[in-house]
Amino acid sequence: MGLKTFVRNVAKRIMYPNRYSSDAYIGYLNRGGAEIGSGTFFYDPVHVMIDEGNLPYIKIGKNCRITKDVIILGHDYSYAVLRPVYHR
């Protein structure tokens, strides 16, 4: 491993302590109550958004591959749809 790669990896660990790698992110999600199946891999955990306020409602199966810019919600998004209608 070159010096540049080493420095980049250390910086990533400091800046994103729970997202610097797929394994680190899966561990973080599991500790929060999510169920992540074995063999699941996050290609770019820094750029994946998972509803961290509702982790107990998140269940991801085995051997899933999750790529950049994916959004996983732990609710049905109805609040965002109904808010403009009822102005709350």
N, C-alpha and C positions, 0 to 999 in steps of 0.2 A: 504494500500500500504506500502510495506516495505521500509526501508531506502535505500537499494541497488537499488530498482526499481526507487525510487524518484530521486536519484543521477544520474542514467542512463538517465532518461527522461530530467532532467535539462541539462545535458551535451549534449544530442542530440539536444535540442533547441538552445544551444549556437553554436555548431559545424555546424548544418544544419538548419539555421533559416527559410528557405523556404521548407524544406523537412522533418521536424521532425515528421509529421503526414500526413495522406492522405488529411485531410481538409486543412492544411496549404499549401500543394503542389497544390491542386486544386485552392485555392485562388490566389496563385502566378501565375499559368498558366493563369487563367482568367484575372488577371490584365495586363498580357502581351499580351492579344488579342486572346488567345485560347478559344475555346468553348467546355466546358466539361459538359456533360449531367448530370442531377440529378441522384443520386444513384450510380454514378461511384465511385470506391474505388481503391486506390493504396495500395497493400499489403506491399510493401517495397519501398517507394518513394526515399530513398537514393540510391537504386540500379536500378532505372529506368532512361533511357536516353531519353529525349525528345528534339528535335531540337529547343532550346530556341531562336535561331536567326530567326526562321520562325514561331513564335507562331501564328500569324494571319491565317496561313494555316492549323493549327491543329484543327480538330473537332473530338471529341470523343462522341459517343452516350450515351444514358441513360443506367444506370444499368450495366456498363461494369466493369469487374474485371481485373486489370492489375497487373501482378506479377513481381517478381524480374528478372532482366536482359533483360527486354523488351526494344527495341529501336524503337521509333516512329519518323519518319522523316517528315519534311515539304517540301520535294522536292523528285525528282524521282531517285536520286543517280547516274544520268548520268555523272556528273563531274568525279566521281571516276572511272567510267568505261572508259571514253574517254581520261582522262589524260595520261595514259600509251601509248595510240595510237598516240596522237598528241604532247606528251612531253611538255605539259604546265600544 
